[in-house]
Amino acid sequence: MQFLDWTYSNFCWYRRLRRGEWWQVEIPLFDGSQIIWVHNIPECECNILQTEKY
């Protein structure tokens, strides 16, 4: 299920389908940063950009 979350989390319809609370986070990497949506609260040091609750 985590693979599907990682693959489809950029789509709003998928986040609504899964319900719950979602966080859009910016994860710093050595060659820049990556912005992803996560379903569970992140435990790493990252910037939370946006939250959605369905």
All heavy atoms as atom14 arrays in JSON, in Angstrom:
{
  "sequence": "MQFLDWTYSNFCWYRRLRRGEWWQVEIPLFDGSQIIWVHNIPECECNILQTEKY",
  "atom14_mask": [
    [1, 1, 1, 1, 1, 1, 1, 1, 0, 0, 0, 0, 0, 0],
    [1, 1, 1, 1, 1, 1, 1, 1, 1, 0, 0, 0, 0, 0],
    [1, 1, 1, 1, 1, 1, 1, 1, 1, 1, 1, 0, 0, 0],
    [1, 1, 1, 1, 1, 1, 1, 1, 0, 0, 0, 0, 0, 0],
    [1, 1, 1, 1, 1, 1, 1, 1, 0, 0, 0, 0, 0, 0],
    [1, 1, 1, 1, 1, 1, 1, 1, 1, 1, 1, 1, 1, 1],
    [1, 1, 1, 1, 1, 1, 1, 0, 0, 0, 0, 0, 0, 0],
    [1, 1, 1, 1, 1, 1, 1, 1, 1, 1, 1, 1, 0, 0],
    [1, 1, 1, 1, 1, 1, 0, 0, 0, 0, 0, 0, 0, 0],
    [1, 1, 1, 1, 1, 1, 1, 1, 0, 0, 0, 0, 0, 0],
    [1, 1, 1, 1, 1, 1, 1, 1, 1, 1, 1, 0, 0, 0],
    [1, 1, 1, 1, 1, 1, 0, 0, 0, 0, 0, 0, 0, 0],
    [1, 1, 1, 1, 1, 1, 1, 1, 1, 1, 1, 1, 1, 1],
    [1, 1, 1, 1, 1, 1, 1, 1, 1, 1, 1, 1, 0, 0],
    [1, 1, 1, 1, 1, 1, 1, 1, 1, 1, 1, 0, 0, 0],
    [1, 1, 1, 1, 1, 1, 1, 1, 1, 1, 1, 0, 0, 0],
    [1, 1, 1, 1, 1, 1, 1, 1, 0, 0, 0, 0, 0, 0],
    [1, 1, 1, 1, 1, 1, 1, 1, 1, 1, 1, 0, 0, 0],
    [1, 1, 1, 1, 1, 1, 1, 1, 1, 1, 1, 0, 0, 0],
    [1, 1, 1, 1, 0, 0, 0, 0, 0, 0, 0, 0, 0, 0],
    [1, 1, 1, 1, 1, 1, 1, 1, 1, 0, 0, 0, 0, 0],
    [1, 1, 1, 1, 1, 1, 1, 1, 1, 1, 1, 1, 1, 1],
    [1, 1, 1, 1, 1, 1, 1, 1, 1, 1, 1, 1, 1, 1],
    [1, 1, 1, 1, 1, 1, 1, 1, 1, 0, 0, 0, 0, 0],
    [1, 1, 1, 1, 1, 1, 1, 0, 0, 0, 0, 0, 0, 0],
    [1, 1, 1, 1, 1, 1, 1, 1, 1, 0, 0, 0, 0, 0],
    [1, 1, 1, 1, 1, 1, 1, 1, 0, 0, 0, 0, 0, 0],
    [1, 1, 1, 1, 1, 1, 1, 0, 0, 0, 0, 0, 0, 0],
    [1, 1, 1, 1, 1, 1, 1, 1, 0, 0, 0, 0, 0, 0],
    [1, 1, 1, 1, 1, 1, 1, 1, 1, 1, 1, 0, 0, 0],
    [1, 1, 1, 1, 1, 1, 1, 1, 0, 0, 0, 0, 0, 0],
    [1, 1, 1, 1, 0, 0, 0, 0, 0, 0, 0, 0, 0, 0],
    [1, 1, 1, 1, 1, 1, 0, 0, 0, 0, 0, 0, 0, 0],
    [1, 1, 1, 1, 1, 1, 1, 1, 1, 0, 0, 0, 0, 0],
    [1, 1, 1, 1, 1, 1, 1, 1, 0, 0, 0, 0, 0, 0],
    [1, 1, 1, 1, 1, 1, 1, 1, 0, 0, 0, 0, 0, 0],
    [1, 1, 1, 1, 1, 1, 1, 1, 1, 1, 1, 1, 1, 1],
    [1, 1, 1, 1, 1, 1, 1, 0, 0, 0, 0, 0, 0, 0],
    [1, 1, 1, 1, 1, 1, 1, 1, 1, 1, 0, 0, 0, 0],
    [1, 1, 1, 1, 1, 1, 1, 1, 0, 0, 0, 0, 0, 0],
    [1, 1, 1, 1, 1, 1, 1, 1, 0, 0, 0, 0, 0, 0],
    [1, 1, 1, 1, 1, 1, 1, 0, 0, 0, 0, 0, 0, 0],
    [1, 1, 1, 1, 1, 1, 1, 1, 1, 0, 0, 0, 0, 0],
    [1, 1, 1, 1, 1, 1, 0, 0, 0, 0, 0, 0, 0, 0],
    [1, 1, 1, 1, 1, 1, 1, 1, 1, 0, 0, 0, 0, 0],
    [1, 1, 1, 1, 1, 1, 0, 0, 0, 0, 0, 0, 0, 0],
    [1, 1, 1, 1, 1, 1, 1, 1, 0, 0, 0, 0, 0, 0],
    [1, 1, 1, 1, 1, 1, 1, 1, 0, 0, 0, 0, 0, 0],
    [1, 1, 1, 1, 1, 1, 1, 1, 0, 0, 0, 0, 0, 0],
    [1, 1, 1, 1, 1, 1, 1, 1, 1, 0, 0, 0, 0, 0],
    [1, 1, 1, 1, 1, 1, 1, 0, 0, 0, 0, 0, 0, 0],
    [1, 1, 1, 1, 1, 1, 1, 1, 1, 0, 0, 0, 0, 0],
    [1, 1, 1, 1, 1, 1, 1, 1, 1, 0, 0, 0, 0, 0],
    [1, 1, 1, 1, 1, 1, 1, 1, 1, 1, 1, 1, 0, 0]
  ],
  "atom14_positions": [
    [[0.82, -1.19, 0.0], [0.0, 0.0, 0.0], [0.87, 1.26, 0.0], [0.47, 2.27, -0.54], [-0.92, -0.03, 1.21], [-2.03, 0.97, 1.12], [-3.03, 0.66, -0.32], [-4.61, 1.01, 0.27], [0.0, 0.0, 0.0], [0.0, 0.0, 0.0], [0.0, 0.0, 0.0], [0.0, 0.0, 0.0], [0.0, 0.0, 0.0], [0.0, 0.0, 0.0]],
    [[2.05, 1.19, 0.61], [2.93, 2.35, 0.63], [3.41, 2.7, -0.78], [3.59, 3.87, -1.08], [4.11, 2.11, 1.54], [3.72, 2.04, 2.99], [4.91, 1.72, 3.88], [5.99, 1.36, 3.4], [4.71, 1.84, 5.17], [0.0, 0.0, 0.0], [0.0, 0.0, 0.0], [0.0, 0.0, 0.0], [0.0, 0.0, 0.0], [0.0, 0.0, 0.0]],
    [[3.59, 1.7, -1.62], [4.0, 1.97, -3.0], [2.9, 2.72, -3.73], [3.18, 3.66, -4.47], [4.35, 0.67, -3.73], [4.75, 0.89, -5.15], [5.98, 1.45, -5.46], [3.89, 0.58, -6.19], [6.36, 1.68, -6.77], [4.26, 0.81, -7.51], [5.49, 1.36, -7.8], [0.0, 0.0, 0.0], [0.0, 0.0, 0.0], [0.0, 0.0, 0.0]],
    [[1.63, 2.33, -3.53], [0.52, 3.05, -4.16], [0.43, 4.47, -3.63], [0.16, 5.4, -4.39], [-0.79, 2.31, -3.92], [-0.96, 0.99, -4.65], [-2.27, 0.33, -4.26], [-0.89, 1.19, -6.15], [0.0, 0.0, 0.0], [0.0, 0.0, 0.0], [0.0, 0.0, 0.0], [0.0, 0.0, 0.0], [0.0, 0.0, 0.0], [0.0, 0.0, 0.0]],
    [[0.63, 4.65, -2.32], [0.63, 6.0, -1.75], [1.7, 6.86, -2.41], [1.45, 8.01, -2.75], [0.87, 5.96, -0.25], [-0.37, 5.6, 0.54], [-1.48, 5.57, -0.05], [-0.24, 5.34, 1.75], [0.0, 0.0, 0.0], [0.0, 0.0, 0.0], [0.0, 0.0, 0.0], [0.0, 0.0, 0.0], [0.0, 0.0, 0.0], [0.0, 0.0, 0.0]],
    [[2.87, 6.32, -2.56], [3.98, 7.07, -3.15], [3.7, 7.38, -4.62], [4.0, 8.46, -5.11], [5.26, 6.27, -3.02], [6.45, 6.97, -3.58], [7.11, 8.03, -3.03], [7.11, 6.69, -4.81], [8.15, 8.41, -3.85], [8.17, 7.61, -4.95], [6.92, 5.75, -5.81], [9.02, 7.59, -6.04], [7.76, 5.75, -6.9], [8.8, 6.67, -6.99]],
    [[3.07, 6.44, -5.35], [2.82, 6.6, -6.77], [1.68, 7.56, -7.06], [1.79, 8.44, -7.91], [2.5, 5.24, -7.42], [3.57, 4.34, -7.13], [2.34, 5.37, -8.91], [0.0, 0.0, 0.0], [0.0, 0.0, 0.0], [0.0, 0.0, 0.0], [0.0, 0.0, 0.0], [0.0, 0.0, 0.0], [0.0, 0.0, 0.0], [0.0, 0.0, 0.0]],
    [[0.57, 7.42, -6.34], [-0.64, 8.17, -6.65], [-0.91, 9.36, -5.74], [-1.9, 10.05, -5.91], [-1.86, 7.24, -6.6], [-1.86, 6.19, -7.67], [-1.84, 4.85, -7.34], [-1.89, 6.54, -9.01], [-1.84, 3.88, -8.32], [-1.88, 5.58, -10.0], [-1.86, 4.24, -9.65], [-1.86, 3.28, -10.62], [0.0, 0.0, 0.0], [0.0, 0.0, 0.0]],
    [[-0.05, 9.64, -4.79], [-0.34, 10.69, -3.81], [-0.4, 12.09, -4.41], [-0.96, 12.99, -3.81], [0.69, 10.65, -2.69], [1.98, 10.98, -3.17], [0.0, 0.0, 0.0], [0.0, 0.0, 0.0], [0.0, 0.0, 0.0], [0.0, 0.0, 0.0], [0.0, 0.0, 0.0], [0.0, 0.0, 0.0], [0.0, 0.0, 0.0], [0.0, 0.0, 0.0]],
    [[0.15, 12.31, -5.59], [0.06, 13.62, -6.23], [-1.32, 13.92, -6.78], [-1.62, 15.05, -7.12], [1.1, 13.75, -7.35], [2.49, 13.95, -6.79], [2.65, 14.55, -5.75], [3.48, 13.45, -7.5], [0.0, 0.0, 0.0], [0.0, 0.0, 0.0], [0.0, 0.0, 0.0], [0.0, 0.0, 0.0], [0.0, 0.0, 0.0], [0.0, 0.0, 0.0]],
    [[-2.16, 12.89, -6.87], [-3.51, 13.07, -7.4], [-4.48, 13.3, -6.26], [-4.57, 12.51, -5.31], [-3.95, 11.83, -8.2], [-3.07, 11.56, -9.38], [-2.17, 10.51, -9.36], [-3.14, 12.35, -10.51], [-1.35, 10.26, -10.45], [-2.33, 12.1, -11.6], [-1.43, 11.06, -11.57], [0.0, 0.0, 0.0], [0.0, 0.0, 0.0], [0.0, 0.0, 0.0]],
    [[-5.25, 14.39, -6.35], [-6.2, 14.76, -5.31], [-7.27, 13.68, -5.12], [-7.68, 13.4, -4.0], [-6.83, 16.1, -5.66], [-7.87, 16.77, -4.37], [0.0, 0.0, 0.0], [0.0, 0.0, 0.0], [0.0, 0.0, 0.0], [0.0, 0.0, 0.0], [0.0, 0.0, 0.0], [0.0, 0.0, 0.0], [0.0, 0.0, 0.0], [0.0, 0.0, 0.0]],
    [[-7.71, 13.05, -6.19], [-8.75, 12.03, -6.08], [-8.27, 10.84, -5.25], [-9.05, 10.23, -4.53], [-9.22, 11.56, -7.46], [-8.15, 10.94, -8.32], [-7.39, 11.57, -9.25], [-7.7, 9.58, -8.32], [-6.5, 10.69, -9.82], [-6.68, 9.47, -9.27], [-8.08, 8.45, -7.6], [-6.02, 8.26, -9.53], [-7.43, 7.25, -7.85], [-6.41, 7.16, -8.81]],
    [[-6.98, 10.51, -5.33], [-6.45, 9.39, -4.55], [-6.41, 9.76, -3.07], [-6.75, 8.94, -2.22], [-5.06, 9.01, -5.04], [-4.47, 7.85, -4.26], [-4.93, 6.56, -4.48], [-3.51, 8.06, -3.28], [-4.42, 5.49, -3.76], [-3.0, 7.0, -2.56], [-3.46, 5.72, -2.8], [-2.97, 4.67, -2.08], [0.0, 0.0, 0.0], [0.0, 0.0, 0.0]],
    [[-6.0, 10.99, -2.75], [-5.96, 11.41, -1.35], [-7.36, 11.42, -0.75], [-7.55, 11.03, 0.4], [-5.3, 12.77, -1.23], [-3.83, 12.75, -1.62], [-3.09, 14.01, -1.25], [-3.66, 15.22, -1.8], [-3.36, 15.75, -2.98], [-2.48, 15.15, -3.76], [-3.91, 16.88, -3.39], [0.0, 0.0, 0.0], [0.0, 0.0, 0.0], [0.0, 0.0, 0.0]],
    [[-8.36, 11.84, -1.53], [-9.74, 11.82, -1.06], [-10.23, 10.38, -0.87], [-10.98, 10.09, 0.05], [-10.65, 12.55, -2.02], [-10.48, 14.02, -1.96], [-11.47, 14.72, -2.86], [-11.22, 16.15, -2.86], [-11.47, 16.95, -3.86], [-11.99, 16.47, -4.97], [-11.21, 18.23, -3.77], [0.0, 0.0, 0.0], [0.0, 0.0, 0.0], [0.0, 0.0, 0.0]],
    [[-9.84, 9.49, -1.77], [-10.24, 8.09, -1.68], [-9.69, 7.44, -0.41], [-10.4, 6.7, 0.27], [-9.76, 7.33, -2.91], [-10.1, 5.85, -2.99], [-11.6, 5.67, -3.19], [-9.34, 5.21, -4.15], [0.0, 0.0, 0.0], [0.0, 0.0, 0.0], [0.0, 0.0, 0.0], [0.0, 0.0, 0.0], [0.0, 0.0, 0.0], [0.0, 0.0, 0.0]],
    [[-8.45, 7.7, -0.07], [-7.81, 7.13, 1.11], [-8.26, 7.79, 2.41], [-8.11, 7.24, 3.49], [-6.28, 7.26, 1.03], [-5.59, 6.33, 0.08], [-5.55, 4.89, 0.56], [-5.16, 4.71, 1.93], [-3.92, 4.53, 2.38], [-2.93, 4.55, 1.54], [-3.69, 4.36, 3.66], [0.0, 0.0, 0.0], [0.0, 0.0, 0.0], [0.0, 0.0, 0.0]],
    [[-8.78, 9.01, 2.32], [-9.23, 9.79, 3.47], [-8.09, 10.05, 4.44], [-6.95, 9.77, 4.17], [-10.39, 9.11, 4.19], [-11.55, 8.84, 3.28], [-12.8, 9.32, 3.92], [-13.93, 9.14, 3.02], [-14.65, 10.15, 2.6], [-14.38, 11.36, 2.98], [-15.66, 9.93, 1.79], [0.0, 0.0, 0.0], [0.0, 0.0, 0.0], [0.0, 0.0, 0.0]],
    [[-8.4, 10.63, 5.58], [-7.4, 10.9, 6.59], [-6.71, 12.24, 6.37], [-7.22, 13.11, 5.68], [0.0, 0.0, 0.0], [0.0, 0.0, 0.0], [0.0, 0.0, 0.0], [0.0, 0.0, 0.0], [0.0, 0.0, 0.0], [0.0, 0.0, 0.0], [0.0, 0.0, 0.0], [0.0, 0.0, 0.0], [0.0, 0.0, 0.0], [0.0, 0.0, 0.0]],
    [[-5.56, 12.39, 6.96], [-4.8, 13.63, 6.87], [-3.54, 13.4, 6.05], [-2.84, 12.41, 6.22], [-4.43, 14.13, 8.27], [-3.96, 15.55, 8.3], [-4.0, 16.16, 9.69], [-4.39, 15.48, 10.64], [-3.62, 17.32, 9.81], [0.0, 0.0, 0.0], [0.0, 0.0, 0.0], [0.0, 0.0, 0.0], [0.0, 0.0, 0.0], [0.0, 0.0, 0.0]],
    [[-3.26, 14.32, 5.14], [-2.11, 14.25, 4.25], [-1.23, 15.47, 4.46], [-1.73, 16.55, 4.69], [-2.56, 14.2, 2.79], [-3.21, 12.91, 2.42], [-4.51, 12.56, 2.62], [-2.59, 11.79, 1.78], [-4.74, 11.31, 2.14], [-3.58, 10.81, 1.62], [-1.31, 11.54, 1.32], [-3.31, 9.59, 1.02], [-1.04, 10.32, 0.73], [-2.03, 9.36, 0.59]],
    [[0.06, 15.28, 4.35], [1.03, 16.37, 4.47], [1.85, 16.45, 3.2], [2.35, 15.44, 2.72], [1.98, 16.12, 5.65], [1.33, 16.23, 6.98], [1.23, 17.35, 7.75], [0.69, 15.19, 7.72], [0.57, 17.07, 8.92], [0.23, 15.75, 8.93], [0.46, 13.84, 7.48], [-0.45, 15.01, 9.89], [-0.22, 13.11, 8.43], [-0.66, 13.69, 9.61]],
    [[1.99, 17.66, 2.67], [2.91, 17.87, 1.55], [4.21, 18.35, 2.16], [4.25, 19.39, 2.82], [2.36, 18.91, 0.57], [3.23, 19.05, -0.66], [2.67, 20.09, -1.62], [2.15, 21.1, -1.21], [2.8, 19.8, -2.91], [0.0, 0.0, 0.0], [0.0, 0.0, 0.0], [0.0, 0.0, 0.0], [0.0, 0.0, 0.0], [0.0, 0.0, 0.0]],
    [[5.27, 17.58, 1.97], [6.54, 17.89, 2.61], [7.63, 18.08, 1.57], [7.57, 17.52, 0.47], [6.97, 16.77, 3.61], [5.98, 16.67, 4.75], [7.1, 15.44, 2.94], [0.0, 0.0, 0.0], [0.0, 0.0, 0.0], [0.0, 0.0, 0.0], [0.0, 0.0, 0.0], [0.0, 0.0, 0.0], [0.0, 0.0, 0.0], [0.0, 0.0, 0.0]],
    [[8.61, 18.87, 1.93], [9.8, 19.08, 1.1], [10.96, 18.42, 1.81], [11.33, 18.81, 2.92], [10.05, 20.56, 0.91], [11.24, 20.87, 0.05], [11.46, 22.36, -0.12], [10.9, 23.15, 0.67], [12.21, 22.72, -1.04], [0.0, 0.0, 0.0], [0.0, 0.0, 0.0], [0.0, 0.0, 0.0], [0.0, 0.0, 0.0], [0.0, 0.0, 0.0]],
    [[11.52, 17.41, 1.18], [12.62, 16.64, 1.76], [13.93, 17.1, 1.13], [14.09, 16.99, -0.09], [12.42, 15.13, 1.54], [11.11, 14.69, 2.19], [13.59, 14.33, 2.1], [10.73, 13.27, 1.9], [0.0, 0.0, 0.0], [0.0, 0.0, 0.0], [0.0, 0.0, 0.0], [0.0, 0.0, 0.0], [0.0, 0.0, 0.0], [0.0, 0.0, 0.0]],
    [[14.86, 17.62, 1.93], [16.14, 18.05, 1.36], [17.0, 16.84, 0.99], [17.14, 15.9, 1.78], [16.78, 18.87, 2.48], [16.12, 18.4, 3.73], [14.75, 17.9, 3.35], [0.0, 0.0, 0.0], [0.0, 0.0, 0.0], [0.0, 0.0, 0.0], [0.0, 0.0, 0.0], [0.0, 0.0, 0.0], [0.0, 0.0, 0.0], [0.0, 0.0, 0.0]],
    [[17.52, 16.86, -0.21], [18.43, 15.81, -0.69], [19.76, 16.45, -1.05], [19.87, 17.67, -1.12], [17.83, 15.11, -1.92], [16.46, 14.46, -1.7], [15.89, 13.99, -3.04], [16.58, 13.3, -0.74], [0.0, 0.0, 0.0], [0.0, 0.0, 0.0], [0.0, 0.0, 0.0], [0.0, 0.0, 0.0], [0.0, 0.0, 0.0], [0.0, 0.0, 0.0]],
    [[20.76, 15.64, -1.3], [22.1, 16.18, -1.59], [22.15, 16.94, -2.91], [22.99, 17.8, -3.09], [23.16, 15.07, -1.57], [22.97, 14.04, -2.64], [23.59, 14.18, -3.87], [22.18, 12.93, -2.42], [23.42, 13.23, -4.86], [22.01, 11.97, -3.4], [22.63, 12.12, -4.62], [0.0, 0.0, 0.0], [0.0, 0.0, 0.0], [0.0, 0.0, 0.0]],
    [[21.23, 16.64, -3.83], [21.25, 17.33, -5.12], [20.01, 18.22, -5.32], [19.62, 18.51, -6.44], [21.36, 16.32, -6.26], [20.19, 15.35, -6.29], [19.46, 15.26, -5.28], [20.01, 14.69, -7.32], [0.0, 0.0, 0.0], [0.0, 0.0, 0.0], [0.0, 0.0, 0.0], [0.0, 0.0, 0.0], [0.0, 0.0, 0.0], [0.0, 0.0, 0.0]],
    [[19.41, 18.67, -4.25], [18.23, 19.52, -4.33], [17.21, 19.07, -3.29], [17.57, 18.6, -2.23], [0.0, 0.0, 0.0], [0.0, 0.0, 0.0], [0.0, 0.0, 0.0], [0.0, 0.0, 0.0], [0.0, 0.0, 0.0], [0.0, 0.0, 0.0], [0.0, 0.0, 0.0], [0.0, 0.0, 0.0], [0.0, 0.0, 0.0], [0.0, 0.0, 0.0]],
    [[15.96, 19.21, -3.61], [14.92, 18.77, -2.7], [13.79, 18.14, -3.49], [13.64, 18.36, -4.69], [14.39, 19.93, -1.85], [13.82, 20.9, -2.68], [0.0, 0.0, 0.0], [0.0, 0.0, 0.0], [0.0, 0.0, 0.0], [0.0, 0.0, 0.0], [0.0, 0.0, 0.0], [0.0, 0.0, 0.0], [0.0, 0.0, 0.0], [0.0, 0.0, 0.0]],
    [[12.99, 17.32, -2.8], [11.87, 16.64, -3.44], [10.61, 16.97, -2.65], [10.61, 16.94, -1.42], [12.1, 15.14, -3.48], [11.0, 14.38, -4.17], [11.3, 12.9, -4.26], [12.23, 12.4, -3.65], [10.5, 12.19, -5.01], [0.0, 0.0, 0.0], [0.0, 0.0, 0.0], [0.0, 0.0, 0.0], [0.0, 0.0, 0.0], [0.0, 0.0, 0.0]],
    [[9.52, 17.27, -3.34], [8.25, 17.57, -2.7], [7.32, 16.39, -2.95], [7.08, 16.0, -4.09], [7.64, 18.86, -3.27], [8.56, 20.04, -2.94], [6.25, 19.09, -2.69], [8.13, 21.35, -3.56], [0.0, 0.0, 0.0], [0.0, 0.0, 0.0], [0.0, 0.0, 0.0], [0.0, 0.0, 0.0], [0.0, 0.0, 0.0], [0.0, 0.0, 0.0]],
    [[6.81, 15.79, -1.86], [5.91, 14.64, -1.96], [4.77, 14.77, -0.96], [4.85, 15.55, -0.01], [6.66, 13.31, -1.72], [7.29, 13.28, -0.32], [7.69, 13.03, -2.78], [7.85, 11.94, 0.07], [0.0, 0.0, 0.0], [0.0, 0.0, 0.0], [0.0, 0.0, 0.0], [0.0, 0.0, 0.0], [0.0, 0.0, 0.0], [0.0, 0.0, 0.0]],
    [[3.71, 14.02, -1.19], [2.59, 13.94, -0.26], [2.76, 12.66, 0.56], [3.07, 11.61, 0.01], [1.27, 13.87, -1.01], [0.83, 15.17, -1.56], [1.07, 15.64, -2.82], [0.08, 16.18, -0.89], [0.51, 16.88, -2.96], [-0.11, 17.24, -1.8], [-0.45, 16.3, 0.39], [-0.8, 18.39, -1.45], [-1.15, 17.45, 0.72], [-1.32, 18.48, -0.2]],
    [[2.58, 12.75, 1.88], [2.67, 11.57, 2.74], [1.39, 11.46, 3.56], [0.77, 12.45, 3.93], [3.91, 11.63, 3.67], [5.18, 11.52, 2.86], [3.93, 12.89, 4.5], [0.0, 0.0, 0.0], [0.0, 0.0, 0.0], [0.0, 0.0, 0.0], [0.0, 0.0, 0.0], [0.0, 0.0, 0.0], [0.0, 0.0, 0.0], [0.0, 0.0, 0.0]],
    [[1.0, 10.21, 3.85], [-0.23, 9.95, 4.58], [0.01, 9.94, 6.08], [-0.88, 10.24, 6.86], [-0.83, 8.62, 4.12], [-2.23, 8.41, 4.57], [-2.56, 7.48, 5.51], [-3.39, 9.02, 4.22], [-3.86, 7.51, 5.72], [-4.39, 8.44, 4.94], [0.0, 0.0, 0.0], [0.0, 0.0, 0.0], [0.0, 0.0, 0.0], [0.0, 0.0, 0.0]],
    [[1.18, 9.58, 6.51], [1.55, 9.56, 7.92], [2.44, 10.75, 8.22], [3.21, 11.18, 7.37], [2.27, 8.26, 8.28], [1.4, 7.05, 8.05], [0.22, 7.06, 8.34], [1.98, 6.01, 7.49], [0.0, 0.0, 0.0], [0.0, 0.0, 0.0], [0.0, 0.0, 0.0], [0.0, 0.0, 0.0], [0.0, 0.0, 0.0], [0.0, 0.0, 0.0]],
    [[2.34, 11.26, 9.44], [3.15, 12.43, 9.79], [4.64, 12.09, 9.64], [5.09, 11.04, 10.07], [2.82, 12.94, 11.21], [3.44, 14.3, 11.43], [3.23, 11.97, 12.27], [2.82, 15.09, 12.56], [0.0, 0.0, 0.0], [0.0, 0.0, 0.0], [0.0, 0.0, 0.0], [0.0, 0.0, 0.0], [0.0, 0.0, 0.0], [0.0, 0.0, 0.0]],
    [[5.39, 12.94, 8.98], [6.8, 12.64, 8.73], [7.63, 12.71, 10.01], [7.41, 13.56, 10.86], [7.23, 13.72, 7.74], [6.23, 14.8, 7.86], [4.96, 14.18, 8.36], [0.0, 0.0, 0.0], [0.0, 0.0, 0.0], [0.0, 0.0, 0.0], [0.0, 0.0, 0.0], [0.0, 0.0, 0.0], [0.0, 0.0, 0.0], [0.0, 0.0, 0.0]],
    [[8.56, 11.78, 10.14], [9.44, 11.73, 11.3], [10.82, 12.31, 11.0], [11.65, 12.43, 11.88], [9.6, 10.28, 11.77], [8.29, 9.67, 12.23], [8.44, 8.22, 12.61], [9.58, 7.71, 12.63], [7.42, 7.6, 12.9], [0.0, 0.0, 0.0], [0.0, 0.0, 0.0], [0.0, 0.0, 0.0], [0.0, 0.0, 0.0], [0.0, 0.0, 0.0]],
    [[11.05, 12.67, 9.75], [12.35, 13.21, 9.36], [12.33, 14.73, 9.48], [11.3, 15.34, 9.71], [12.68, 12.81, 7.93], [11.53, 13.48, 6.72], [0.0, 0.0, 0.0], [0.0, 0.0, 0.0], [0.0, 0.0, 0.0], [0.0, 0.0, 0.0], [0.0, 0.0, 0.0], [0.0, 0.0, 0.0], [0.0, 0.0, 0.0], [0.0, 0.0, 0.0]],
    [[13.5, 15.31, 9.32], [13.6, 16.77, 9.31], [13.25, 17.25, 7.91], [14.03, 17.13, 6.99], [15.01, 17.2, 9.69], [15.36, 16.92, 11.13], [16.71, 17.49, 11.49], [17.16, 18.43, 10.83], [17.3, 16.98, 12.44], [0.0, 0.0, 0.0], [0.0, 0.0, 0.0], [0.0, 0.0, 0.0], [0.0, 0.0, 0.0], [0.0, 0.0, 0.0]],
    [[12.05, 17.76, 7.77], [11.6, 18.26, 6.48], [10.65, 19.42, 6.7], [10.14, 19.62, 7.8], [10.93, 17.15, 5.66], [9.58, 16.37, 6.51], [0.0, 0.0, 0.0], [0.0, 0.0, 0.0], [0.0, 0.0, 0.0], [0.0, 0.0, 0.0], [0.0, 0.0, 0.0], [0.0, 0.0, 0.0], [0.0, 0.0, 0.0], [0.0, 0.0, 0.0]],
    [[10.42, 20.18, 5.66], [9.51, 21.32, 5.74], [8.12, 20.89, 5.33], [7.94, 20.32, 4.25], [9.98, 22.43, 4.81], [11.32, 22.98, 5.21], [11.66, 23.05, 6.38], [12.11, 23.37, 4.23], [0.0, 0.0, 0.0], [0.0, 0.0, 0.0], [0.0, 0.0, 0.0], [0.0, 0.0, 0.0], [0.0, 0.0, 0.0], [0.0, 0.0, 0.0]],
    [[7.12, 21.15, 6.17], [5.75, 20.86, 5.83], [5.19, 22.07, 5.08], [5.15, 23.17, 5.61], [4.91, 20.55, 7.08], [5.46, 19.3, 7.77], [3.44, 20.38, 6.72], [4.79, 18.96, 9.08], [0.0, 0.0, 0.0], [0.0, 0.0, 0.0], [0.0, 0.0, 0.0], [0.0, 0.0, 0.0], [0.0, 0.0, 0.0], [0.0, 0.0, 0.0]],
    [[4.77, 21.85, 3.84], [4.31, 22.93, 2.99], [2.81, 23.12, 3.07], [2.31, 24.23, 3.0], [4.73, 22.68, 1.54], [6.22, 22.5, 1.29], [6.45, 22.14, -0.17], [6.97, 23.75, 1.66], [0.0, 0.0, 0.0], [0.0, 0.0, 0.0], [0.0, 0.0, 0.0], [0.0, 0.0, 0.0], [0.0, 0.0, 0.0], [0.0, 0.0, 0.0]],
    [[2.08, 22.02, 3.18], [0.63, 22.09, 3.12], [0.04, 20.84, 3.78], [0.66, 19.79, 3.77], [0.2, 22.15, 1.65], [-1.25, 22.25, 1.41], [-1.56, 22.36, -0.08], [-0.66, 22.47, -0.91], [-2.83, 22.32, -0.41], [0.0, 0.0, 0.0], [0.0, 0.0, 0.0], [0.0, 0.0, 0.0], [0.0, 0.0, 0.0], [0.0, 0.0, 0.0]],
    [[-1.16, 20.96, 4.36], [-1.86, 19.82, 4.9], [-3.27, 19.79, 4.34], [-3.85, 20.81, 4.01], [-1.94, 19.85, 6.45], [-2.66, 21.02, 6.83], [-0.58, 19.84, 7.08], [0.0, 0.0, 0.0], [0.0, 0.0, 0.0], [0.0, 0.0, 0.0], [0.0, 0.0, 0.0], [0.0, 0.0, 0.0], [0.0, 0.0, 0.0], [0.0, 0.0, 0.0]],
    [[-3.81, 18.58, 4.2], [-5.18, 18.38, 3.76], [-5.8, 17.3, 4.63], [-5.16, 16.32, 4.97], [-5.23, 17.92, 2.29], [-4.83, 18.96, 1.3], [-4.95, 18.48, -0.14], [-5.27, 17.31, -0.37], [-4.71, 19.3, -1.03], [0.0, 0.0, 0.0], [0.0, 0.0, 0.0], [0.0, 0.0, 0.0], [0.0, 0.0, 0.0], [0.0, 0.0, 0.0]],
    [[-7.06, 17.5, 4.98], [-7.77, 16.51, 5.77], [-9.09, 16.19, 5.08], [-9.85, 17.09, 4.76], [-8.02, 17.02, 7.18], [-8.58, 15.98, 8.1], [-8.6, 16.45, 9.53], [-9.09, 15.33, 10.42], [-9.0, 15.68, 11.81], [0.0, 0.0, 0.0], [0.0, 0.0, 0.0], [0.0, 0.0, 0.0], [0.0, 0.0, 0.0], [0.0, 0.0, 0.0]],
    [[-9.32, 14.9, 4.85], [-10.54, 14.46, 4.17], [-11.34, 13.59, 5.09], [-10.88, 12.91, 5.91], [-10.2, 13.69, 2.9], [-9.5, 14.53, 1.87], [-8.14, 14.39, 1.64], [-10.19, 15.48, 1.15], [-7.5, 15.18, 0.69], [-9.56, 16.27, 0.2], [-8.22, 16.09, -0.02], [-7.58, 16.88, -0.95], [0.0, 0.0, 0.0], [0.0, 0.0, 0.0]]
  ]
}
